[in-house]
């Protein structure tokens, strides 16, 4: 096989792999940081990001409050994270991942987890509402 044909074959293979990764990326692992999560219940207002503005919450109800380590002096407001439960004991995880937006700083000091998820967001990734779970998260 000539060098030109080998290069074309390699280029075609790489192109197919890239398209596969782009198309099916929501099925692949997140490969982000690992932390913990708990849920928190209403009232969600006021928040540290936008105070009493009820329009600040993303459609679908997937939002989070972050711990000091992610807060970044308020720069975290509006950041979006892809989240996936990875806990093993008692198998609390649901399959798949969600995207949630930062709307607040954790209200407890010290924060009980890396991220505190709205009830709806937590229910989407965990089968048990009142547990602390391990999760993988990546900013998107």
N, C-alpha and C positions, 0 to 999 in steps of 0.2 A: 504494500500500500504506500502510495506517495505521501510526502510530508503535507502537501496541500489537502489531500483527502483526509488525513488524520486530523489536521487543524479544523476542517469543516465539520467533521464528526464530533470533535471535542466542543466546538462552538455550539453546535446543535444540541448536544447533551446538556451543556450549561444553560442554554436558553430554556430548554424544557424544564430543568430543575428550578430555575428562577420563577418561571410561570407557575409551576406547581406550588412552590412556597408562597407566592403572592396570593394565589387563589384559595389555598387550603390553610392559610396561616391561622385562622380561628380555631382549627382543630389541633394545632401543634401546641406543645407546652409553652408556657409563658417565658420560662428561663429568666426570671427576675430575681429580686431580693426575697428573702424569707422572713416572715414576721408572724405576729399573732393578731387575732381580731375578735371583737365582741360586738354585740348589737346594742343600739340605744334606741329608746322609744321617744315619741313626741312628749312634750312640745320641743320642736326643733329650733324655734325662734326664741330669742335673737341669736344670730351667729356672729363669729368674729370677722367673717368675710364681708357680709353685706347687711349686718344688723337685722332689722325687722322686715326686710323686703321679701315677701312670699314668692316673688318671681325668680329668686335665686336658685331654687331647686330644679335640677334637671328633670325633663320629662321622663316618666318611668319610675321615678323615686329612688334611683340608685345613686346615693351620695354618702360621703364619709366625713368624719372628723379625724384629724391626724394627731399623732403625738408630737411632742416637742422636736424630736429628731427629724421629722418630715416637714414641720411647720415652716421653717426657713423665714422667720420673721414676717410671716404673712404672705410671702411669695407663693406659697402652696395653693392659695385660693384659686379655684378654677382648674387646677391641674386634674388630669384624668389618669386613672390607674386601671389597668386590667388586673383582675383579682381571680385567684383560683384556690379553692380549699384543698389542702394537702394533708389534713389530719388523718391519723390512722386509728387511734384508740376509739372503740365503739362505732367507728365508721360514720361520722356525722356528715361527711361531704356528699354534695350532689355533684353530678358529672357536669363538666363545662366550666366556663368562666364568664365573668361579667365585666362591664366597664362602669366605674363609679367616679363621680366628681367630688373634689374637696370643697366643702362649704364652711368648715369650722375647725377650730382647734379643740382638741379633747377637753372636755369640761372638768375632768377630775385631775388632781395633781397629787401624786403621779398618775399618769394615764395607765389604765389597766392593760392596755395592749398597744400595738403599733398603729392600728387603724380601728376606729369604732364606726361600724356600718349602720346605716339606717335599717330599720326593721325589714323593709322590703328587699334591700340589697343583701342583708344577711340571710334571709329566708331563701334567696335565689341560689346560694352556694352551700348552705348548711341545712341538714334535716332537723337539727335541734336548736331551738331559738335561744336558750339561756346558757350555752356553753362557750368556752374560749376555744377557738380553733387556730390551727396553724394554717398560714396561707402563703402563697407566692404572689408577689405583686410587682408590676412594672409600669413605670410612667409611659404613657403613650402620647 
